[in-house]
Amino acid sequence: MKNIIGRDKEQTLLNRYINSNRAEFIAIYGRRRVGKTYLVSRTFAGRFAFSMTGVLDGTRGDQLTAFADAMEMYGNTLPTPPNNWMKAFSLLRKFLQTKIENNEPCIVFLDEIPCLDTHNSGFVKALGYFWNSWASLQENFKLIVCGSATAWMIKNIIDSKGGLHNRITHEMRIKPFTLLESEQYLKSEGFIWSRLSILQAYMVFGGVAYYLSLLQPEESLSQNIDRLLFSPDGELRREYNRLYKTLFNTPEPYIKIVNLLGESPKGLTRSEIAKNIGTDAGGTLSEQLANLCECGIIRKFKIREKSTVKDNGGLYQLIDFFSLFYQHFVMNNDEKNWWSKHINTPEINTWLGLAFERICLTHTEQILLAMHLDSISTTQYAWRSSTSKPAAQIDLIIDRADNMINLCEIKYSKDEYYINAEEDQKLRHRLTTFQNETATRSGIFVTMITTFGLANGMYNSTVNIKLTMDDLFL
């Protein structure tokens, strides 16, 4: 059996929870295809006392039939499926009674539980009764529940106001792979791609484990992209709508927000989002934005105005790489092999630059590590000038507890990046405008993050710190 790539921390925590001396109720969530089920199944292979998976779009009868099938797989054949969830959990308790007595961890895994909670099914109420009346009293009982519908998981399980209120003992959000973890995975599958190819693959598929598993090492990256996304029967051709249908019971308002943010690479405030989609900026929109953040589809980041770093008035930005790529190139595009036909066009080159910026913004931990700032308290935010025309903007500023600031310029290039006179003037203008508008007293390091470093040039002295693509793989 292959080792799990990139989940060392999660496996350590899961094993610690399972080996504790108390009952555990562990809730695991994350976007579709990120590897939640794979992580749990591989970590505890052969150790489940019982496990089942919800049926996508199934009726209550379908779910209860799946429960009966799972019971049979674990050695308890039922004459007929139970007709409600209270009965189902009663049967499960009786089945587990003998297993709980051997003092080994009794691990129960309920996967994709949002599917089990069909309309008026009573599933959550029955689960709460099962946990409160029996399972929570068994020291070696370990319940793991998992779901892609993050909004449902948070509302009904993690932040439940009903019978499961404060019953979760641990929650775990599974995130996509980092660049390094993606590289490790691809190498384990026999890929011999360069880091530039892996970087570009990340721009399309992010660190989503399932998407990466569809890549073929005998094909180039372009051929893989065309096969998966630009052929009529491509495996990811219809993934975009499936993704949001899985994440949310009512996906339409979420897709509207995501599509809007995809058209606004620098990000939008909540009020700007509300204005553009024609809705109120109140509680419903706030909840939708929070749900999208929890899924890792968008992020909210702070902005600095004058001397104040604002969180409440922060910007929302789309950071799901697959969604970004799909919106830009796949949506409403039926041309076969489109990607290979358009390599090196201005349209794709512009997108590569924007995608590289987004990768840097989602790998700030690696950037801090590369600059040996991982042990220093820092705040990251963006800044937009309120006076200059056109408005100067810096997408990543690292404000440090040692009274220094890193102003990060991010530039994608297939070779060493050359700073000419015009670029040098822009850098100096941004620096001067930032100092004047914020009245900062901190020292400033102009920091350049590029793919392959800087080419020799007379203007390189403007840059104090130089990072490359390799630093993002730390």
C-alpha positions as CSV (number, residue, x, y, z in Angstrom):
1,M,0.0,0.0,0.0
2,K,1.4,3.4,-1.0
3,N,2.1,6.0,1.7
4,I,-0.2,8.9,1.9
5,I,1.4,12.0,0.4
6,G,1.4,15.3,2.3
7,R,-0.9,14.4,5.2
8,D,1.5,13.7,8.0
9,K,0.0,16.3,10.4
10,E,-3.5,15.1,9.8
11,Q,-2.5,11.4,10.2
12,T,-0.7,12.2,13.5
13,L,-3.7,14.0,14.8
14,L,-6.2,11.3,13.7
15,N,-4.1,8.5,15.3
16,R,-3.8,10.6,18.5
17,Y,-7.6,11.0,18.7
18,I,-8.3,7.4,18.0
19,N,-5.9,6.2,20.7
20,S,-7.3,8.6,23.4
21,N,-9.0,7.3,26.5
22,R,-12.4,8.9,25.8
23,A,-15.1,8.8,23.2
24,E,-14.3,10.9,20.2
25,F,-16.6,12.7,17.7
26,I,-14.4,13.9,14.8
27,A,-15.8,16.1,12.0
28,I,-13.8,16.3,8.8
29,Y,-14.7,18.6,5.9
30,G,-13.2,20.2,2.8
31,R,-13.9,20.8,-0.8
32,R,-14.9,18.0,-3.2
33,R,-12.1,15.8,-4.4
34,V,-9.5,17.0,-1.9
35,G,-8.8,13.6,-0.5
36,K,-10.9,13.4,2.7
37,T,-12.2,9.9,2.2
38,Y,-8.8,8.7,1.0
39,L,-7.1,10.0,4.1
40,V,-9.5,8.3,6.6
41,S,-9.8,5.1,4.6
42,R,-6.0,4.7,4.2
43,T,-5.2,5.7,7.8
44,F,-7.6,3.2,9.3
45,A,-7.7,0.5,6.6
46,G,-9.0,-2.7,8.0
47,R,-9.8,-1.2,11.4
48,F,-13.4,0.1,10.9
49,A,-16.1,-1.5,13.1
50,F,-18.6,0.0,10.6
51,S,-18.5,2.5,7.8
52,M,-20.9,3.7,5.1
53,T,-21.2,6.4,2.5
54,G,-24.2,8.6,1.7
55,V,-25.8,8.3,-1.7
56,L,-25.5,11.5,-3.7
57,D,-28.9,12.8,-4.6
58,G,-30.5,9.7,-3.0
59,T,-33.8,9.6,-1.3
60,R,-34.3,8.6,2.3
61,G,-35.1,5.1,1.2
62,D,-31.8,5.0,-0.8
63,Q,-29.8,6.1,2.2
64,L,-31.4,3.6,4.5
65,T,-30.8,0.8,1.9
66,A,-27.2,1.9,1.7
67,F,-27.1,1.6,5.5
68,A,-28.5,-1.9,5.4
69,D,-25.9,-2.9,2.7
70,A,-23.1,-1.5,4.8
71,M,-24.4,-3.5,7.8
72,E,-24.3,-6.7,5.7
73,M,-20.7,-5.9,4.5
74,Y,-19.7,-5.9,8.2
75,G,-21.4,-9.2,9.0
76,N,-24.9,-8.2,10.1
77,T,-27.5,-9.0,7.5
78,L,-30.8,-7.2,8.1
79,P,-34.1,-8.8,6.9
80,T,-35.2,-5.5,5.5
81,P,-33.7,-2.0,5.6
82,P,-34.9,0.1,8.6
83,N,-37.6,2.6,7.8
84,N,-36.2,5.5,9.7
85,W,-32.9,6.7,11.2
86,M,-33.8,6.2,14.8
87,K,-34.3,2.5,14.0
88,A,-31.1,2.5,12.0
89,F,-29.0,3.8,14.8
90,S,-30.7,1.5,17.3
91,L,-29.6,-1.4,15.1
92,L,-26.1,0.0,14.8
93,R,-25.8,0.3,18.6
94,K,-26.8,-3.3,19.1
95,F,-24.4,-4.4,16.4
96,L,-21.5,-2.5,18.0
97,Q,-22.2,-3.6,21.5
98,T,-20.0,-6.7,21.2
99,K,-17.3,-4.8,19.4
100,I,-17.1,-2.1,22.0
101,E,-16.3,-4.7,24.7
102,N,-12.9,-5.7,23.5
103,N,-11.3,-2.4,24.6
104,E,-9.8,-1.7,21.1
105,P,-10.8,1.5,19.4
106,C,-14.3,1.0,17.9
107,I,-14.0,3.2,14.8
108,V,-17.2,4.1,12.9
109,F,-16.9,6.2,9.7
110,L,-19.9,7.9,8.2
111,D,-18.8,9.4,4.9
112,E,-20.7,12.2,3.0
113,I,-23.2,12.5,5.8
114,P,-24.9,15.6,4.2
115,C,-26.3,13.2,1.7
116,L,-27.9,11.2,4.5
117,D,-29.8,14.2,5.8
118,T,-32.6,14.2,3.1
119,H,-35.7,16.3,3.6
120,N,-37.6,15.5,6.8
121,S,-35.4,12.5,7.3
122,G,-34.7,13.1,11.0
123,F,-31.1,12.0,10.4
124,V,-29.4,14.7,12.5
125,K,-31.8,14.2,15.4
126,A,-31.2,10.4,15.4
127,L,-27.5,10.9,15.2
128,G,-27.6,13.2,18.2
129,Y,-29.6,10.8,20.2
130,F,-27.3,7.9,19.3
131,W,-24.3,9.9,20.4
132,N,-25.7,11.4,23.6
133,S,-27.5,8.3,24.8
134,W,-24.9,5.7,24.2
135,A,-21.8,6.4,22.0
136,S,-20.4,9.3,24.1
137,L,-20.4,7.0,27.2
138,Q,-18.1,4.4,25.6
139,E,-14.5,5.4,26.2
140,N,-13.2,3.5,23.2
141,F,-15.9,4.6,20.7
142,K,-14.5,6.8,17.9
143,L,-17.0,8.4,15.4
144,I,-15.6,10.0,12.3
145,V,-18.1,12.0,10.1
146,C,-17.0,13.5,6.8
147,G,-18.6,15.7,4.2
148,S,-17.9,18.0,1.2
149,A,-21.0,20.2,1.9
150,T,-19.0,22.4,4.2
151,A,-21.9,24.8,4.9
152,W,-24.1,21.8,6.0
153,M,-21.2,20.4,8.1
154,I,-20.7,23.6,10.0
155,K,-24.3,24.4,10.5
156,N,-25.6,20.9,11.5
157,I,-22.6,19.2,13.1
158,I,-19.8,21.6,14.1
159,D,-21.9,24.6,15.2
160,S,-25.1,22.7,15.8
161,K,-27.7,24.4,17.9
162,G,-29.6,21.2,18.6
163,G,-28.8,17.8,20.0
164,L,-25.2,17.9,18.8
165,H,-24.4,21.3,20.3
166,N,-20.8,21.3,21.6
167,R,-20.6,17.5,21.0
168,I,-17.8,17.6,18.4
169,T,-14.5,16.7,20.1
170,H,-12.3,17.6,17.1
171,E,-12.8,19.2,13.7
172,M,-10.4,19.0,10.8
173,R,-10.5,20.9,7.5
174,I,-8.6,19.1,4.7
175,K,-6.9,21.6,2.4
176,P,-5.5,21.1,-1.1
177,F,-1.9,20.1,-1.4
178,T,0.8,22.7,-1.4
179,L,3.2,23.0,-4.3
180,L,5.7,20.8,-2.5
181,E,3.1,18.1,-1.7
182,S,1.9,18.2,-5.4
183,E,5.4,17.7,-6.5
184,Q,5.9,14.8,-4.1
185,Y,2.6,13.2,-5.3
186,L,3.5,13.6,-9.0
187,K,7.0,12.1,-8.5
188,S,5.5,9.2,-6.7
189,E,3.3,8.6,-9.8
190,G,6.3,8.6,-12.1
191,F,6.2,12.1,-13.5
192,I,9.5,13.7,-14.5
193,W,8.1,17.2,-15.0
194,S,10.2,20.3,-14.2
195,R,9.1,22.6,-11.5
196,L,7.8,25.1,-14.0
197,S,5.5,22.4,-15.4
198,I,4.3,21.5,-11.9
199,L,3.8,25.2,-11.2
200,Q,1.6,25.5,-14.3
201,A,-0.3,22.4,-13.5
202,Y,-1.0,23.9,-10.1
203,M,-2.4,27.0,-11.8
204,V,-5.0,24.8,-13.5
205,F,-5.8,22.0,-11.0
206,G,-4.6,23.5,-7.7
207,G,-3.5,21.0,-5.1
208,V,-6.7,18.9,-5.5
209,A,-5.6,15.3,-5.1
210,Y,-8.2,13.8,-7.4
211,Y,-7.5,16.2,-10.2
212,L,-3.8,15.4,-10.0
213,S,-4.6,11.7,-10.1
214,L,-6.1,12.1,-13.5
215,L,-2.9,13.4,-15.1
216,Q,-0.9,10.9,-17.2
217,P,2.9,11.0,-17.0
218,E,3.3,9.9,-20.6
219,E,1.5,13.1,-21.8
220,S,2.7,16.7,-21.7
221,L,0.9,19.1,-19.4
222,S,-0.8,20.7,-22.5
223,Q,-2.0,17.2,-23.6
224,N,-3.3,16.5,-20.2
225,I,-5.2,19.8,-20.0
226,D,-6.8,19.2,-23.4
227,R,-7.8,15.6,-22.6
228,L,-9.4,16.5,-19.3
229,L,-11.0,19.9,-20.1
230,F,-11.1,20.6,-23.8
231,S,-12.4,17.3,-25.2
232,P,-16.2,16.7,-25.3
233,D,-15.9,13.7,-22.9
234,G,-13.2,15.2,-20.7
235,E,-13.4,13.9,-17.2
236,L,-13.3,17.4,-15.7
237,R,-15.4,19.0,-18.4
238,R,-18.5,19.1,-16.2
239,E,-16.7,19.3,-12.9
240,Y,-17.4,23.0,-12.2
241,N,-21.1,22.7,-11.6
242,R,-20.7,19.4,-9.8
243,L,-18.2,21.0,-7.4
244,Y,-20.7,23.7,-6.3
245,K,-23.7,21.3,-6.3
246,T,-21.8,19.1,-3.9
247,L,-20.6,21.9,-1.6
248,F,-24.0,23.7,-1.3
249,N,-27.6,22.6,-1.3
250,T,-28.5,25.8,-3.2
251,P,-25.5,26.4,-5.4
252,E,-26.8,29.2,-7.6
253,P,-26.1,32.2,-5.4
254,Y,-22.6,30.8,-4.6
255,I,-21.8,30.3,-8.3
256,K,-22.9,33.9,-8.9
257,I,-20.4,35.2,-6.3
258,V,-17.6,33.0,-7.5
259,N,-18.2,34.0,-11.2
260,L,-18.1,37.7,-10.1
261,L,-14.9,37.3,-8.2
262,G,-13.3,35.4,-11.1
263,E,-13.8,38.6,-13.1
264,S,-12.2,40.7,-10.4
265,P,-8.6,39.4,-9.9
266,K,-7.7,42.0,-7.3
267,G,-10.7,41.2,-5.1
268,L,-13.9,43.0,-4.1
269,T,-15.3,44.2,-0.8
270,R,-18.6,42.8,0.6
271,S,-20.4,46.0,-0.4
272,E,-19.0,45.8,-3.9
273,I,-20.1,42.2,-4.3
274,A,-23.6,43.0,-3.1
275,K,-23.9,45.9,-5.5
276,N,-22.7,43.8,-8.5
277,I,-25.0,40.8,-7.9
278,G,-27.9,43.0,-6.8
279,T,-28.4,41.8,-3.3
280,D,-28.2,43.2,0.3
281,A,-24.9,43.3,2.0
282,G,-26.4,41.8,5.2
283,G,-26.5,38.5,6.9
284,T,-27.3,36.2,4.0
285,L,-24.4,37.4,1.9
286,S,-22.1,37.4,4.9
287,E,-23.0,33.7,5.5
288,Q,-22.5,32.8,1.9
289,L,-19.0,34.5,1.9
290,A,-18.1,32.8,5.1
291,N,-19.1,29.4,3.7
292,L,-17.0,30.0,0.6
293,C,-14.1,30.9,2.8
294,E,-14.5,27.7,4.9
295,C,-14.5,25.6,1.7
296,G,-11.2,27.3,0.6
297,I,-12.9,28.6,-2.6
298,I,-12.3,32.2,-1.7
299,R,-10.3,34.1,0.9
300,K,-10.8,37.3,2.8
301,F,-7.7,39.3,3.3
302,K,-7.0,42.5,5.0
303,I,-6.3,45.9,3.4
304,R,-4.4,48.9,4.7
305,E,-5.8,52.4,4.5
306,K,-3.4,55.0,5.7
307,S,-2.1,53.8,9.0
308,T,-4.9,51.3,9.7
309,V,-5.1,47.7,8.7
310,K,-8.8,46.9,8.2
311,D,-10.2,43.4,8.5
312,N,-14.0,44.2,8.5
313,G,-13.6,46.1,5.2
314,G,-11.3,43.4,3.7
315,L,-11.3,42.2,0.1
316,Y,-12.6,38.8,-1.0
317,Q,-10.7,37.0,-3.7
318,L,-11.2,33.8,-5.6
319,I,-8.4,31.4,-4.8
320,D,-9.7,28.0,-6.1
321,F,-7.4,27.5,-9.1
322,F,-9.7,25.1,-10.9
323,S,-12.6,27.5,-10.7
324,L,-10.4,30.4,-12.0
325,F,-9.1,28.3,-14.9
326,Y,-12.6,27.0,-15.8
327,Q,-14.1,30.5,-15.8
328,H,-11.4,31.9,-18.0
329,F,-10.9,29.2,-20.6
330,V,-13.4,26.3,-20.4
331,M,-16.8,27.9,-19.7
332,N,-18.7,28.3,-23.0
333,N,-15.7,27.0,-25.0
334,D,-16.3,23.8,-27.1
335,E,-13.1,24.0,-29.2
336,K,-11.2,20.7,-29.0
337,N,-7.5,20.9,-28.1
338,W,-8.0,24.6,-27.4
339,W,-5.1,24.8,-24.9
340,S,-2.4,23.4,-27.2
341,K,-3.5,25.6,-30.0
342,H,-3.2,28.8,-27.9
343,I,0.0,28.2,-26.0
344,N,2.2,31.4,-25.8
345,T,-0.6,33.7,-26.9
346,P,-1.0,37.0,-25.0
347,E,-4.3,35.7,-23.4
348,I,-2.6,32.7,-21.8
349,N,0.6,34.7,-20.9
350,T,-1.5,37.3,-19.1
351,W,-3.4,34.6,-17.2
352,L,-0.1,32.9,-16.2
353,G,1.0,36.1,-14.5
354,L,-2.3,36.4,-12.6
355,A,-2.2,32.8,-11.6
356,F,1.4,33.0,-10.4
357,E,0.3,36.0,-8.1
358,R,-2.5,33.8,-6.7
359,I,-0.1,31.0,-6.0
360,C,2.2,33.3,-4.1
361,L,-0.7,34.6,-2.1
362,T,-1.7,31.1,-1.1
363,H,1.9,30.1,-0.2
364,T,2.7,32.9,2.2
365,E,3.8,30.3,4.8
366,Q,6.6,29.2,2.4
367,I,7.5,32.9,1.6
368,L,7.9,33.6,5.3
369,L,10.0,30.4,5.7
370,A,12.3,31.4,2.7
371,M,12.9,34.8,4.4
372,H,13.5,33.2,7.8
373,L,10.5,35.0,9.2
374,D,8.6,31.9,10.4
375,S,9.5,32.7,14.0
376,I,8.6,36.4,13.8
377,S,5.0,37.7,14.3
378,T,3.8,39.1,11.0
379,T,0.6,40.5,9.4
380,Q,-0.1,40.1,5.7
381,Y,-2.4,42.5,3.9
382,A,-2.9,44.3,0.6
383,W,-2.8,48.0,-0.1
384,R,-4.5,50.3,-2.7
385,S,-3.6,53.9,-3.2
386,S,-6.4,56.4,-2.6
387,T,-4.6,59.2,-4.4
388,S,-2.5,58.1,-7.3
389,K,-4.0,57.7,-10.8
390,P,-4.1,55.0,-11.9
391,A,-4.2,53.6,-8.3
392,A,-1.0,52.0,-7.2
393,Q,-1.6,48.6,-5.6
394,I,0.5,46.1,-3.8
395,D,-1.1,42.6,-3.5
396,L,1.1,41.3,-0.7
397,I,2.6,43.3,2.2
398,I,4.3,41.6,5.1
399,D,4.3,43.8,8.2
400,R,6.7,42.4,10.8
401,A,7.0,42.7,14.5
402,D,10.6,43.9,14.1
403,N,9.4,47.2,12.5
404,M,10.3,46.1,9.0
405,I,7.9,45.8,6.1
406,N,8.3,43.6,2.9
407,L,6.6,45.1,-0.1
408,C,6.3,42.1,-2.4
409,E,6.2,42.4,-6.2
410,I,5.2,39.2,-8.0
411,K,6.3,38.6,-11.5
412,Y,5.9,35.5,-13.7
413,S,8.4,34.8,-16.5
414,K,9.6,31.7,-18.3
415,D,13.1,33.0,-17.9
416,E,15.0,35.4,-15.6
417,Y,13.0,38.5,-15.1
418,Y,14.5,41.8,-16.4
419,I,13.9,45.1,-14.6
420,N,14.0,47.9,-17.2
421,A,13.8,51.6,-16.6
422,E,10.0,51.7,-16.8
423,E,9.6,48.8,-14.3
424,D,12.1,50.5,-12.0
425,Q,10.1,53.7,-12.1
426,K,6.9,51.8,-11.2
427,L,8.6,50.1,-8.3
428,R,9.9,53.4,-6.9
429,H,6.5,55.0,-7.4
430,R,4.7,52.3,-5.5
431,L,7.2,52.5,-2.7
432,T,7.1,56.3,-2.4
433,T,3.2,56.4,-2.6
434,F,2.9,53.7,0.1
435,Q,5.3,55.6,2.4
436,N,3.5,58.9,1.9
437,E,-0.1,57.6,2.2
438,T,0.5,55.3,5.2
439,A,3.1,57.6,7.0
440,T,4.8,54.4,8.1
441,R,7.9,54.6,10.2
442,S,8.9,51.0,9.5
443,G,11.9,50.2,7.3
444,I,10.9,48.8,4.0
445,F,12.4,45.9,2.0
446,V,11.3,45.8,-1.7
447,T,10.9,42.1,-2.3
448,M,10.7,40.5,-5.7
449,I,9.2,37.0,-6.2
450,T,9.8,35.6,-9.6
451,T,10.0,32.2,-11.2
452,F,13.7,32.1,-12.1
453,G,15.2,35.2,-10.4
454,L,16.4,38.4,-11.9
455,A,18.5,38.9,-15.0
456,N,21.6,41.1,-14.6
457,G,20.6,44.7,-15.0
458,M,21.4,48.2,-13.8
459,Y,18.1,48.6,-11.9
460,N,18.3,45.5,-9.7
461,S,19.6,47.5,-6.8
462,T,16.0,48.7,-6.2
463,V,15.2,45.2,-5.0
464,N,16.4,44.3,-1.5
465,I,15.2,40.7,-1.3
466,K,14.9,38.2,-4.2
467,L,12.8,35.0,-4.1
468,T,12.2,32.5,-6.8
469,M,9.7,29.7,-7.6
470,D,11.8,27.2,-5.7
471,D,11.1,29.1,-2.5
472,L,7.4,28.4,-3.0
473,F,8.2,24.6,-2.8
474,L,9.7,24.8,0.7
